[in-house]
């Protein structure tokens, strides 16, 4: 069977016929969802992404598929109903990536268990037949059993509830593959440089540049969808230079620790931090993921930087709840993501008060822009967007089919003890690849089970183009253990160079670029006592 999810093939399809029904700008959760929806309805669809798929916000979440307990506390009942329904669909359509995760809220005050328990019982009721598990009150000893390192002084009991967990970047890749299988065309490292307009000012296409070769493309479109997350205002300014900003970015930071700080299967949920948010400590890929923060920003980038006070805030909050307390030296990786929150225009500066509901805009030119929302509701966001694009561009109506569409890799019975489980139905093909070429059984790092076969698979079948693509978003190592990722980079570059027919110079440049990036994920890179000279010396030591 021909692999449609292939960059060269995608470029060739554009050259052969540059006219599309729907062109989607942006390859994060929202853009990929829109492309899947449009392609599965039968529209000729093209998605363009300036970097790698899910390079930005969509690979930097807390890895939760959830209805939003906090949104319920804020009274946003409609959003919670919608998210709980979509959570259920995700479990049904991508069971190889989504699973039920138990959470425990420890209670140190007399009425907390009753208060939180009542709210979570309502949460269960709202989920209906899509409920992931039953909320229960726990006594002190049961909480200590489920959270082995929890602080027991003053502990009165707790609450057990269930939500969903997933691998965000892996789901993004599977959505891209699903789109391609439905006839869609997708190209990463393709930047939109401008909009094409008719004499009456309507958007009729986009101008784009292949960032690998510099080749320009003129692409025609009946409908153009701006789904670029925190970058939507940049695309809007291509359309109207004086437009009002749609997005207020908010930064969320996560740190990663070893499981020695919590080796139970249940996640810890801290319901009320000093800034009024919740904090999660969630087992993920045999590590402990802790976050997140909520810091309003006035600027944004593809590689946002964690702030010193954000890292300290997470560690200080977590230490209050654990007996064995993590320090900065225990942090294995730290990463930041930007939420593309729909601008509320009230100037309060409190991004946690901005609704996580999505927002749609049709420009006078006919371009459709979608922003806001969250991973859990990506499918509904996409449905609303395509429905609006159909209406705006007068495309022939075709009904949405994604509520029952199985996502690439769908496999109902997944063995959770195998590291290839996240590949779902592709796992057998990766194993076969290694059997056919025993050299591909080479383990990339002694602390991780990943092999060279997965690097080759990522290049051939998942459109990985750089060492970062593999170690950050295909294998997730950069987000788990930055130093291990640094160790793995030369080997990954070697295998990628052979597969992509690149020379040693390419492999060296890729390794150097990755080392520069990975240094930013090391917590030491943000220590305030370090001088610039010391940081450069540390990077040099890493390279050597």
BELNOR-V358682 format. One record per residue. N is the residue number from 1. RES is the residue in one letter. PHI is phi in whole degrees, 0 to 359 (* if undefined). PSI is psi in degrees with one decimal (999 if undefined). BURIAL is + if it has 9 or more other C-alpha atoms within 8 Angstrom, else -. Layout:
# BELNOR-V358682
n=N res=RES phi=PHI psi=PSI burial=BURIAL
n=N res=RES phi=PHI psi=PSI burial=BURIAL
This chain:
# BELNOR-V358682
n=1 res=X phi=* psi=133.1 burial=-
n=2 res=X phi=291 psi=135.5 burial=-
n=3 res=X phi=277 psi=107.7 burial=-
n=4 res=X phi=281 psi=-20.2 burial=+
n=5 res=X phi=272 psi=77.1 burial=+
n=6 res=X phi=215 psi=128.5 burial=+
n=7 res=X phi=296 psi=-46.1 burial=+
n=8 res=X phi=298 psi=-40.5 burial=-
n=9 res=X phi=296 psi=-41.1 burial=+
n=10 res=X phi=299 psi=-44.8 burial=+
n=11 res=X phi=298 psi=-39.5 burial=+
n=12 res=X phi=294 psi=-37.4 burial=-
n=13 res=X phi=296 psi=-36.6 burial=+
n=14 res=X phi=293 psi=-42.8 burial=+
n=15 res=X phi=297 psi=-40.9 burial=-
n=16 res=X phi=290 psi=-37.8 burial=-
n=17 res=X phi=210 psi=92.9 burial=-
n=18 res=X phi=278 psi=18.2 burial=+
n=19 res=X phi=252 psi=124.4 burial=-
n=20 res=X phi=231 psi=155.7 burial=+
n=21 res=X phi=287 psi=-45.4 burial=+
n=22 res=X phi=227 psi=126.7 burial=+
n=23 res=X phi=247 psi=122.9 burial=+
n=24 res=X phi=255 psi=126.7 burial=+
n=25 res=X phi=260 psi=118.2 burial=+
n=26 res=X phi=118 psi=124.9 burial=+
n=27 res=X phi=246 psi=36.3 burial=+
n=28 res=X phi=267 psi=-163.6 burial=+
n=29 res=X phi=304 psi=-45.5 burial=+
n=30 res=X phi=292 psi=-50.1 burial=+
n=31 res=X phi=298 psi=-42.5 burial=+
n=32 res=X phi=296 psi=-40.3 burial=+
n=33 res=X phi=299 psi=-42.9 burial=+
n=34 res=X phi=297 psi=-43.5 burial=+
n=35 res=X phi=296 psi=-41.6 burial=+
n=36 res=X phi=298 psi=-45.8 burial=+
n=37 res=X phi=299 psi=-49.1 burial=+
n=38 res=X phi=295 psi=-45.4 burial=+
n=39 res=X phi=294 psi=-39.9 burial=+
n=40 res=X phi=289 psi=-19.6 burial=+
n=41 res=X phi=279 psi=-13.5 burial=+
n=42 res=X phi=105 psi=6.9 burial=+
n=43 res=X phi=277 psi=142.1 burial=+
n=44 res=X phi=289 psi=116.2 burial=+
n=45 res=X phi=237 psi=139.6 burial=+
n=46 res=X phi=230 psi=132.9 burial=+
n=47 res=X phi=242 psi=131.4 burial=+
n=48 res=X phi=241 psi=131.5 burial=+
n=49 res=X phi=232 psi=129.9 burial=+
n=50 res=X phi=288 psi=-20.8 burial=+
n=51 res=X phi=233 psi=-135.1 burial=+
n=52 res=X phi=265 psi=159.2 burial=+
n=53 res=X phi=300 psi=131.1 burial=+
n=54 res=X phi=64 psi=22.6 burial=+
n=55 res=X phi=300 psi=-37.1 burial=+
n=56 res=X phi=270 psi=-128.1 burial=+
n=57 res=X phi=307 psi=-37.9 burial=+
n=58 res=X phi=289 psi=-10.5 burial=+
n=59 res=X phi=255 psi=4.6 burial=+
n=60 res=X phi=238 psi=27.2 burial=+
n=61 res=X phi=276 psi=-178.5 burial=+
n=62 res=X phi=275 psi=6.9 burial=+
n=63 res=X phi=65 psi=32.6 burial=+
n=64 res=X phi=247 psi=133.7 burial=+
n=65 res=X phi=257 psi=103.3 burial=+
n=66 res=X phi=215 psi=158.3 burial=+
n=67 res=X phi=282 psi=-24.4 burial=+
n=68 res=X phi=96 psi=81.2 burial=-
n=69 res=X phi=302 psi=-38.9 burial=+
n=70 res=X phi=293 psi=-35.2 burial=-
n=71 res=X phi=293 psi=-32.6 burial=+
n=72 res=X phi=294 psi=-42.3 burial=+
n=73 res=X phi=296 psi=-29.3 burial=-
n=74 res=X phi=277 psi=-5.1 burial=-
n=75 res=X phi=88 psi=10.0 burial=-
n=76 res=X phi=274 psi=70.4 burial=+
n=77 res=X phi=295 psi=-39.8 burial=-
n=78 res=X phi=299 psi=-44.2 burial=-
n=79 res=X phi=297 psi=-39.7 burial=+
n=80 res=X phi=294 psi=-45.2 burial=+
n=81 res=X phi=303 psi=-47.4 burial=+
n=82 res=X phi=298 psi=-45.5 burial=+
n=83 res=X phi=293 psi=-38.5 burial=+
n=84 res=X phi=294 psi=-38.2 burial=+
n=85 res=X phi=295 psi=-46.1 burial=+
n=86 res=X phi=293 psi=-34.1 burial=+
n=87 res=X phi=302 psi=-43.1 burial=+
n=88 res=X phi=296 psi=-39.6 burial=+
n=89 res=X phi=294 psi=-37.8 burial=+
n=90 res=X phi=296 psi=-40.9 burial=+
n=91 res=X phi=297 psi=-37.3 burial=+
n=92 res=X phi=287 psi=-39.5 burial=-
n=93 res=X phi=267 psi=-16.7 burial=+
n=94 res=X phi=220 psi=58.4 burial=+
n=95 res=X phi=293 psi=-14.9 burial=+
n=96 res=X phi=284 psi=-14.9 burial=+
n=97 res=X phi=241 psi=-20.6 burial=+
n=98 res=X phi=247 psi=134.3 burial=+
n=99 res=X phi=215 psi=161.3 burial=+
n=100 res=X phi=285 psi=134.8 burial=+
n=101 res=X phi=235 psi=123.0 burial=+
n=102 res=X phi=285 psi=140.9 burial=+
n=103 res=X phi=236 psi=144.5 burial=+
n=104 res=X phi=236 psi=129.2 burial=+
n=105 res=X phi=255 psi=108.9 burial=+
n=106 res=X phi=287 psi=144.2 burial=+
n=107 res=X phi=243 psi=126.8 burial=+
n=108 res=X phi=244 psi=-0.8 burial=+
n=109 res=X phi=238 psi=151.0 burial=-
n=110 res=X phi=305 psi=-44.0 burial=-
n=111 res=X phi=261 psi=0.7 burial=-
n=112 res=X phi=298 psi=-43.4 burial=+
n=113 res=X phi=299 psi=-42.1 burial=+
n=114 res=X phi=292 psi=-44.0 burial=-
n=115 res=X phi=297 psi=-52.7 burial=-
n=116 res=X phi=291 psi=-36.1 burial=+
n=117 res=X phi=298 psi=-41.3 burial=+
n=118 res=X phi=297 psi=-45.4 burial=-
n=119 res=X phi=299 psi=-39.3 burial=+
n=120 res=X phi=283 psi=-26.1 burial=+
n=121 res=X phi=295 psi=-39.8 burial=+
n=122 res=X phi=297 psi=-40.0 burial=-
n=123 res=X phi=302 psi=-45.7 burial=+
n=124 res=X phi=300 psi=-46.5 burial=+
n=125 res=X phi=298 psi=-41.2 burial=-
n=126 res=X phi=296 psi=-32.1 burial=-
n=127 res=X phi=289 psi=-26.0 burial=+
n=128 res=X phi=58 psi=-131.2 burial=-
n=129 res=X phi=288 psi=-8.0 burial=-
n=130 res=X phi=264 psi=13.6 burial=+
n=131 res=X phi=297 psi=138.4 burial=+
n=132 res=X phi=270 psi=-20.3 burial=-
n=133 res=X phi=179 psi=171.1 burial=+
n=134 res=X phi=258 psi=127.3 burial=-
n=135 res=X phi=296 psi=141.2 burial=+
n=136 res=X phi=214 psi=145.8 burial=-
n=137 res=X phi=279 psi=138.6 burial=+
n=138 res=X phi=243 psi=144.4 burial=+
n=139 res=X phi=277 psi=175.3 burial=+
n=140 res=X phi=301 psi=-44.8 burial=+
n=141 res=X phi=292 psi=-35.4 burial=-
n=142 res=X phi=291 psi=-39.2 burial=+
n=143 res=X phi=299 psi=-45.3 burial=+
n=144 res=X phi=297 psi=-32.8 burial=+
n=145 res=X phi=289 psi=-41.7 burial=-
n=146 res=X phi=280 psi=-24.8 burial=+
n=147 res=X phi=239 psi=82.5 burial=+
n=148 res=X phi=301 psi=-25.0 burial=+
n=149 res=X phi=253 psi=15.1 burial=+
n=150 res=X phi=289 psi=146.4 burial=+
n=151 res=X phi=291 psi=120.5 burial=+
n=152 res=X phi=263 psi=-11.1 burial=-
n=153 res=X phi=293 psi=119.7 burial=-
n=154 res=X phi=82 psi=-0.8 burial=-
n=155 res=X phi=291 psi=128.5 burial=+
n=156 res=X phi=253 psi=-21.6 burial=+
n=157 res=X phi=158 psi=-150.1 burial=+
n=158 res=X phi=178 psi=-173.2 burial=+
n=159 res=X phi=229 psi=135.5 burial=+
n=160 res=X phi=257 psi=129.1 burial=+
n=161 res=X phi=218 psi=172.6 burial=+
n=162 res=X phi=232 psi=139.0 burial=+
n=163 res=X phi=219 psi=-170.0 burial=+
n=164 res=X phi=252 psi=151.1 burial=+
n=165 res=X phi=233 psi=149.5 burial=+
n=166 res=X phi=207 psi=175.8 burial=+
n=167 res=X phi=252 psi=108.5 burial=+
n=168 res=X phi=296 psi=-50.0 burial=+
n=169 res=X phi=293 psi=-34.9 burial=+
n=170 res=X phi=295 psi=-39.5 burial=+
n=171 res=X phi=295 psi=-38.6 burial=+
n=172 res=X phi=300 psi=-45.3 burial=+
n=173 res=X phi=297 psi=-41.8 burial=+
n=174 res=X phi=294 psi=-34.5 burial=+
n=175 res=X phi=294 psi=-40.8 burial=+
n=176 res=X phi=299 psi=-42.4 burial=+
n=177 res=X phi=294 psi=-38.3 burial=+
n=178 res=X phi=297 psi=-42.4 burial=+
n=179 res=X phi=299 psi=-46.0 burial=+
n=180 res=X phi=298 psi=-39.7 burial=+
n=181 res=X phi=293 psi=-23.6 burial=+
n=182 res=X phi=272 psi=4.0 burial=+
n=183 res=X phi=104 psi=-1.8 burial=+
n=184 res=X phi=286 psi=158.2 burial=+
n=185 res=X phi=245 psi=131.6 burial=+
n=186 res=X phi=227 psi=136.6 burial=+
n=187 res=X phi=223 psi=123.2 burial=+
n=188 res=X phi=267 psi=169.0 burial=+
n=189 res=X phi=52 psi=43.1 burial=+
n=190 res=X phi=229 psi=109.2 burial=+
n=191 res=X phi=263 psi=132.0 burial=+
n=192 res=X phi=283 psi=123.6 burial=+
n=193 res=X phi=254 psi=-11.1 burial=-
n=194 res=X phi=183 psi=169.3 burial=-
n=195 res=X phi=250 psi=141.3 burial=+
n=196 res=X phi=265 psi=134.5 burial=+
n=197 res=X phi=232 psi=151.7 burial=+
n=198 res=X phi=279 psi=175.0 burial=-
n=199 res=X phi=297 psi=-25.3 burial=-
n=200 res=X phi=266 psi=13.4 burial=-
n=201 res=X phi=86 psi=10.3 burial=-
n=202 res=X phi=273 psi=140.9 burial=+
n=203 res=X phi=288 psi=124.5 burial=+
n=204 res=X phi=237 psi=10.8 burial=+
n=205 res=X phi=163 psi=-172.3 burial=+
n=206 res=X phi=225 psi=156.1 burial=+
n=207 res=X phi=254 psi=135.7 burial=+
n=208 res=X phi=220 psi=160.8 burial=+
n=209 res=X phi=228 psi=129.3 burial=+
n=210 res=X phi=287 psi=112.2 burial=+
n=211 res=X phi=288 psi=-13.0 burial=+
n=212 res=X phi=276 psi=-31.3 burial=-
n=213 res=X phi=240 psi=-17.0 burial=-
n=214 res=X phi=83 psi=2.2 burial=-
n=215 res=X phi=290 psi=131.2 burial=-
n=216 res=X phi=273 psi=153.2 burial=-
n=217 res=X phi=225 psi=138.7 burial=-
n=218 res=X phi=250 psi=117.7 burial=+
n=219 res=X phi=239 psi=132.4 burial=+
n=220 res=X phi=265 psi=147.7 burial=+
n=221 res=X phi=209 psi=137.0 burial=+
n=222 res=X phi=289 psi=-35.2 burial=+
n=223 res=X phi=221 psi=135.9 burial=+
n=224 res=X phi=245 psi=128.2 burial=+
n=225 res=X phi=247 psi=123.6 burial=+
n=226 res=X phi=267 psi=104.0 burial=+
n=227 res=X phi=233 psi=49.6 burial=+
n=228 res=X phi=262 psi=16.3 burial=+
n=229 res=X phi=63 psi=-124.9 burial=+
n=230 res=X phi=291 psi=-8.1 burial=+
n=231 res=X phi=260 psi=9.9 burial=-
n=232 res=X phi=299 psi=-33.3 burial=+
n=233 res=X phi=293 psi=-31.2 burial=+
n=234 res=X phi=297 psi=-42.9 burial=-
n=235 res=X phi=290 psi=-38.3 burial=+
n=236 res=X phi=298 psi=-35.5 burial=+
n=237 res=X phi=290 psi=-22.7 burial=+
n=238 res=X phi=293 psi=-26.3 burial=+
n=239 res=X phi=269 psi=-49.6 burial=-
n=240 res=X phi=223 psi=114.9 burial=-
n=241 res=X phi=291 psi=-20.0 burial=-
n=242 res=X phi=249 psi=23.3 burial=-
n=243 res=X phi=289 psi=151.8 burial=-
n=244 res=X phi=284 psi=136.2 burial=-
n=245 res=X phi=302 psi=137.9 burial=-
n=246 res=X phi=264 psi=-22.7 burial=+
n=247 res=X phi=242 psi=137.5 burial=+
n=248 res=X phi=244 psi=103.0 burial=+
n=249 res=X phi=289 psi=143.9 burial=+
n=250 res=X phi=229 psi=133.2 burial=+
n=251 res=X phi=265 psi=134.6 burial=+
n=252 res=X phi=239 psi=129.2 burial=+
n=253 res=X phi=249 psi=144.1 burial=+
n=254 res=X phi=232 psi=146.9 burial=+
n=255 res=X phi=242 psi=157.0 burial=+
n=256 res=X phi=236 psi=132.2 burial=+
n=257 res=X phi=237 psi=165.9 burial=+
n=258 res=X phi=285 psi=163.7 burial=+
n=259 res=X phi=287 psi=-3.8 burial=+
n=260 res=X phi=297 psi=-20.6 burial=-
n=261 res=X phi=272 psi=-9.5 burial=+
n=262 res=X phi=187 psi=100.0 burial=+
n=263 res=X phi=257 psi=15.1 burial=+
n=264 res=X phi=277 psi=165.7 burial=-
n=265 res=X phi=276 psi=-23.1 burial=-
n=266 res=X phi=281 psi=147.1 burial=+
n=267 res=X phi=273 psi=151.7 burial=+
n=268 res=X phi=266 psi=130.0 burial=+
n=269 res=X phi=241 psi=120.8 burial=+
n=270 res=X phi=261 psi=112.3 burial=+
n=271 res=X phi=280 psi=-15.8 burial=-
n=272 res=X phi=210 psi=95.3 burial=+
n=273 res=X phi=277 psi=176.7 burial=+
n=274 res=X phi=296 psi=-24.5 burial=-
n=275 res=X phi=262 psi=11.9 burial=-
n=276 res=X phi=83 psi=11.2 burial=-
n=277 res=X phi=260 psi=-172.5 burial=+
n=278 res=X phi=248 psi=155.5 burial=+
n=279 res=X phi=233 psi=135.3 burial=+
n=280 res=X phi=246 psi=143.2 burial=+
n=281 res=X phi=235 psi=104.8 burial=+
n=282 res=X phi=240 psi=127.5 burial=+
n=283 res=X phi=298 psi=130.1 burial=+
n=284 res=X phi=208 psi=120.1 burial=-
n=285 res=X phi=50 psi=44.2 burial=-
n=286 res=X phi=67 psi=17.5 burial=-
n=287 res=X phi=234 psi=179.2 burial=+
n=288 res=X phi=242 psi=115.4 burial=+
n=289 res=X phi=263 psi=126.5 burial=+
n=290 res=X phi=234 psi=128.9 burial=+
n=291 res=X phi=175 psi=173.3 burial=+
n=292 res=X phi=217 psi=177.9 burial=+
n=293 res=X phi=258 psi=176.7 burial=+
n=294 res=X phi=215 psi=92.7 burial=+
n=295 res=X phi=243 psi=114.4 burial=-
n=296 res=X phi=297 psi=138.2 burial=+
n=297 res=X phi=232 psi=155.3 burial=+
n=298 res=X phi=255 psi=-7.0 burial=-
n=299 res=X phi=223 psi=170.0 burial=-
n=300 res=X phi=207 psi=161.2 burial=+
n=301 res=X phi=205 psi=171.0 burial=-
n=302 res=X phi=288 psi=-22.3 burial=-
n=303 res=X phi=230 psi=73.7 burial=-
n=304 res=X phi=296 psi=151.3 burial=+
n=305 res=X phi=254 psi=128.0 burial=-
n=306 res=X phi=299 psi=143.5 burial=+
n=307 res=X phi=268 psi=149.3 burial=-
n=308 res=X phi=306 psi=-44.9 burial=+
n=309 res=X phi=290 psi=-24.1 burial=-
n=310 res=X phi=290 psi=-44.2 burial=+
n=311 res=X phi=297 psi=-45.1 burial=+
n=312 res=X phi=297 psi=-39.4 burial=-
n=313 res=X phi=299 psi=-45.2 burial=-
n=314 res=X phi=296 psi=-47.5 burial=+
n=315 res=X phi=296 psi=-44.0 burial=+
n=316 res=X phi=295 psi=-40.6 burial=-
n=317 res=X phi=294 psi=-45.0 burial=+
n=318 res=X phi=295 psi=-38.9 burial=+
n=319 res=X phi=299 psi=-28.5 burial=+
n=320 res=X phi=296 psi=-22.4 burial=-
n=321 res=X phi=253 psi=-1.3 burial=-
n=322 res=X phi=238 psi=148.5 burial=+
n=323 res=X phi=282 psi=-52.9 burial=-
n=324 res=X phi=276 psi=114.2 burial=-
n=325 res=X phi=258 psi=126.5 burial=-
n=326 res=X phi=285 psi=145.0 burial=+
n=327 res=X phi=244 psi=174.2 burial=-
n=328 res=X phi=303 psi=-37.1 burial=-
n=329 res=X phi=294 psi=-16.9 burial=-
n=330 res=X phi=274 psi=-11.5 burial=-
n=331 res=X phi=285 psi=124.7 burial=+
n=332 res=X phi=268 psi=-28.1 burial=+
n=333 res=X phi=201 psi=149.4 burial=+
n=334 res=X phi=221 psi=133.7 burial=+
n=335 res=X phi=217 psi=155.1 burial=+
n=336 res=X phi=238 psi=147.1 burial=+
n=337 res=X phi=226 psi=155.7 burial=+
n=338 res=X phi=249 psi=129.0 burial=+
n=339 res=X phi=272 psi=128.6 burial=+
n=340 res=X phi=274 psi=72.0 burial=+
n=341 res=X phi=287 psi=134.5 burial=+
n=342 res=X phi=297 psi=126.5 burial=+
n=343 res=X phi=297 psi=129.3 burial=+
n=344 res=X phi=263 psi=-9.9 burial=-
n=345 res=X phi=71 psi=8.5 burial=-
n=346 res=X phi=268 psi=-9.2 burial=-
n=347 res=X phi=67 psi=17.5 burial=-
n=348 res=X phi=287 psi=-24.9 burial=-
n=349 res=X phi=80 psi=-2.6 burial=-
n=350 res=X phi=263 psi=94.6 burial=-
n=351 res=X phi=291 psi=-23.0 burial=+
n=352 res=X phi=293 psi=-15.9 burial=-
n=353 res=X phi=270 psi=-8.4 burial=-
n=354 res=X phi=281 psi=134.1 burial=+
n=355 res=X phi=298 psi=139.8 burial=-
n=356 res=X phi=277 psi=3.1 burial=+
n=357 res=X phi=294 psi=151.5 burial=+
n=358 res=X phi=276 psi=162.9 burial=+
n=359 res=X phi=226 psi=135.2 burial=+
n=360 res=X phi=245 psi=142.4 burial=+
n=361 res=X phi=221 psi=135.0 burial=-
n=362 res=X phi=250 psi=118.6 burial=+
n=363 res=X phi=286 psi=159.5 burial=-
n=364 res=X phi=305 psi=-25.7 burial=-
n=365 res=X phi=283 psi=-11.9 burial=+
n=366 res=X phi=98 psi=-4.4 burial=+
n=367 res=X phi=289 psi=136.9 burial=+
n=368 res=X phi=260 psi=129.7 burial=+
n=369 res=X phi=241 psi=134.2 burial=+
n=370 res=X phi=235 psi=132.5 burial=+
n=371 res=X phi=211 psi=175.4 burial=+
n=372 res=X phi=78 psi=-160.9 burial=+
n=373 res=X phi=78 psi=-170.4 burial=+
n=374 res=X phi=205 psi=168.7 burial=+
n=375 res=X phi=306 psi=-44.5 burial=+
n=376 res=X phi=303 psi=-35.1 burial=+
n=377 res=X phi=258 psi=19.3 burial=+
n=378 res=X phi=303 psi=-38.1 burial=+
n=379 res=X phi=293 psi=-43.6 burial=+
n=380 res=X phi=293 psi=-38.6 burial=-
n=381 res=X phi=302 psi=-43.7 burial=+
n=382 res=X phi=295 psi=-42.6 burial=+
n=383 res=X phi=300 psi=-46.9 burial=+
n=384 res=X phi=298 psi=-38.5 burial=-
n=385 res=X phi=292 psi=-46.8 burial=+
n=386 res=X phi=292 psi=-38.5 burial=+
n=387 res=X phi=303 psi=-42.9 burial=-
n=388 res=X phi=290 psi=-38.2 burial=+
n=389 res=X phi=296 psi=-39.8 burial=+
n=390 res=X phi=300 psi=-48.2 burial=+
n=391 res=X phi=296 psi=-44.5 burial=-
n=392 res=X phi=293 psi=-40.6 burial=+
n=393 res=X phi=267 psi=2.0 burial=+
n=394 res=X phi=56 psi=40.7 burial=-
n=395 res=X phi=283 psi=151.9 burial=+
n=396 res=X phi=299 psi=130.3 burial=-
n=397 res=X phi=291 psi=135.0 burial=-
n=398 res=X phi=223 psi=135.2 burial=-
n=399 res=X phi=288 psi=150.0 burial=-
n=400 res=X phi=289 psi=139.2 burial=+
n=401 res=X phi=238 psi=3.6 burial=+
n=402 res=X phi=285 psi=-15.2 burial=+
n=403 res=X phi=298 psi=-27.4 burial=-
n=404 res=X phi=243 psi=9.5 burial=-
n=405 res=X phi=279 psi=121.7 burial=-
n=406 res=X phi=286 psi=129.5 burial=+
n=407 res=X phi=279 psi=144.3 burial=+
n=408 res=X phi=312 psi=134.4 burial=+
n=409 res=X phi=95 psi=-5.2 burial=+
n=410 res=X phi=311 psi=124.9 burial=+
n=411 res=X phi=209 psi=116.4 burial=+
n=412 res=X phi=292 psi=-41.3 burial=-
n=413 res=X phi=253 psi=107.1 burial=-
n=414 res=X phi=247 psi=132.4 burial=+
n=415 res=X phi=276 psi=107.4 burial=-
n=416 res=X phi=292 psi=-17.0 burial=-
n=417 res=X phi=275 psi=-2.3 burial=-
n=418 res=X phi=257 psi=133.2 burial=-
n=419 res=X phi=290 psi=-18.0 burial=-
n=420 res=X phi=278 psi=-0.3 burial=-
n=421 res=X phi=301 psi=-31.9 burial=+
n=422 res=X phi=294 psi=-14.8 burial=+
n=423 res=X phi=276 psi=-10.2 burial=+
n=424 res=X phi=58 psi=-127.2 burial=+
n=425 res=X phi=292 psi=-12.9 burial=-
n=426 res=X phi=278 psi=-13.3 burial=-
n=427 res=X phi=302 psi=-41.8 burial=+
n=428 res=X phi=297 psi=-38.1 burial=-
n=429 res=X phi=292 psi=-35.7 burial=-
n=430 res=X phi=292 psi=-41.9 burial=+
n=431 res=X phi=298 psi=-40.3 burial=+
n=432 res=X phi=295 psi=-38.9 burial=-
n=433 res=X phi=303 psi=-42.2 burial=+
n=434 res=X phi=290 psi=-35.0 burial=+
n=435 res=X phi=293 psi=-37.0 burial=-
n=436 res=X phi=287 psi=-27.2 burial=-
n=437 res=X phi=225 psi=91.8 burial=-
n=438 res=X phi=305 psi=-23.1 burial=-
n=439 res=X phi=298 psi=-26.9 burial=-
n=440 res=X phi=284 psi=-3.1 burial=+
n=441 res=X phi=279 psi=-4.0 burial=+
n=442 res=X phi=304 psi=124.4 burial=+
n=443 res=X phi=282 psi=134.1 burial=+
n=444 res=X phi=283 psi=-25.6 burial=+
n=445 res=X phi=201 psi=139.5 burial=+
n=446 res=X phi=297 psi=-22.6 burial=-
n=447 res=X phi=268 psi=-4.0 burial=-
n=448 res=X phi=231 psi=146.4 burial=-
n=449 res=X phi=278 psi=-2.6 burial=+
n=450 res=X phi=294 psi=143.9 burial=+
n=451 res=X phi=237 psi=170.1 burial=+
n=452 res=X phi=299 psi=-28.2 burial=+
n=453 res=X phi=301 psi=-34.3 burial=+
n=454 res=X phi=287 psi=-30.9 burial=+
n=455 res=X phi=293 psi=-46.6 burial=+
n=456 res=X phi=299 psi=-42.7 burial=+
n=457 res=X phi=298 psi=-41.9 burial=+
n=458 res=X phi=299 psi=-37.7 burial=+
n=459 res=X phi=287 psi=-45.4 burial=+
n=460 res=X phi=285 psi=-38.1 burial=+
n=461 res=X phi=239 psi=-7.3 burial=+
n=462 res=X phi=233 psi=15.2 burial=+
n=463 res=X phi=57 psi=31.4 burial=+
n=464 res=X phi=288 psi=131.7 burial=+
n=465 res=X phi=242 psi=-18.3 burial=-
n=466 res=X phi=225 psi=164.3 burial=+
n=467 res=X phi=300 psi=-38.5 burial=+
n=468 res=X phi=300 psi=-42.6 burial=-
n=469 res=X phi=306 psi=-43.0 burial=+
n=470 res=X phi=287 psi=-52.3 burial=+
n=471 res=X phi=282 psi=-22.1 burial=+
n=472 res=X phi=265 psi=-44.0 burial=+
n=473 res=X phi=241 psi=-13.6 burial=+
n=474 res=X phi=262 psi=-43.6 burial=+
n=475 res=X phi=255 psi=-15.9 burial=-
n=476 res=X phi=70 psi=10.9 burial=+
n=477 res=X phi=296 psi=-39.2 burial=+
n=478 res=X phi=301 psi=-32.9 burial=+
n=479 res=X phi=277 psi=-10.1 burial=+
n=480 res=X phi=254 psi=-44.3 burial=+
n=481 res=X phi=207 psi=96.7 burial=+
n=482 res=X phi=298 psi=-38.5 burial=+
n=483 res=X phi=293 psi=-38.1 burial=+
n=484 res=X phi=295 psi=-39.2 burial=+
n=485 res=X phi=298 psi=-39.4 burial=+
n=486 res=X phi=299 psi=-42.9 burial=+
n=487 res=X phi=297 psi=-34.0 burial=-
n=488 res=X phi=279 psi=-19.5 burial=+
n=489 res=X phi=304 psi=-48.1 burial=+
n=490 res=X phi=299 psi=-40.4 burial=+
n=491 res=X phi=294 psi=-41.7 burial=-
n=492 res=X phi=297 psi=-42.5 burial=+
n=493 res=X phi=299 psi=-39.2 burial=+
n=494 res=X phi=298 psi=-47.6 burial=+
n=495 res=X phi=292 psi=-38.4 burial=+
n=496 res=X phi=294 psi=-41.0 burial=+
n=497 res=X phi=300 psi=-42.1 burial=+
n=498 res=X phi=295 psi=-41.3 burial=+
n=499 res=X phi=288 psi=-37.3 burial=+
n=500 res=X phi=269 psi=0.9 burial=-
n=501 res=X phi=60 psi=47.6 burial=-
n=502 res=X phi=253 psi=160.1 burial=+
n=503 res=X phi=269 psi=-179.2 burial=-
n=504 res=X phi=294 psi=-31.0 burial=-
n=505 res=X phi=300 psi=-40.7 burial=-
n=506 res=X phi=298 psi=-45.4 burial=+
n=507 res=X phi=299 psi=-40.8 burial=+
n=508 res=X phi=295 psi=-43.5 burial=+
n=509 res=X phi=295 psi=-40.0 burial=-
n=510 res=X phi=297 psi=-43.3 burial=+
n=511 res=X phi=297 psi=-45.1 burial=+
n=512 res=X phi=299 psi=-44.1 burial=+
n=513 res=X phi=297 psi=-38.8 burial=-
n=514 res=X phi=290 psi=-39.1 burial=+
n=515 res=X phi=298 psi=-40.1 burial=+
n=516 res=X phi=298 psi=-42.6 burial=+
n=517 res=X phi=291 psi=-48.1 burial=-
n=518 res=X phi=296 psi=-29.2 burial=+
n=519 res=X phi=301 psi=-28.1 burial=+
n=520 res=X phi=286 psi=-16.1 burial=+
n=521 res=X phi=268 psi=-6.0 burial=+
n=522 res=X phi=277 psi=128.6 burial=+
n=523 res=X phi=301 psi=-28.4 burial=+
n=524 res=X phi=297 psi=-22.0 burial=-
n=525 res=X phi=293 psi=-12.6 burial=+
n=526 res=X phi=246 psi=9.0 burial=+
n=527 res=X phi=288 psi=126.6 burial=-
n=528 res=X phi=294 psi=-22.3 burial=-
n=529 res=X phi=280 psi=-11.5 burial=-
n=530 res=X phi=280 psi=133.3 burial=+
n=531 res=X phi=277 psi=166.2 burial=-
n=532 res=X phi=301 psi=-39.9 burial=-
n=533 res=X phi=297 psi=-42.6 burial=-
n=534 res=X phi=296 psi=-38.3 burial=-
n=535 res=X phi=295 psi=-42.1 burial=+
n=536 res=X phi=296 psi=-38.9 burial=-
n=537 res=X phi=296 psi=-38.4 burial=-
n=538 res=X phi=296 psi=-42.6 burial=-
n=539 res=X phi=297 psi=-39.9 burial=+
n=540 res=X phi=296 psi=-39.3 burial=-
n=541 res=X phi=295 psi=-38.1 burial=-
n=542 res=X phi=298 psi=-43.3 burial=-
n=543 res=X phi=296 psi=-34.7 burial=-
n=544 res=X phi=281 psi=999 burial=-
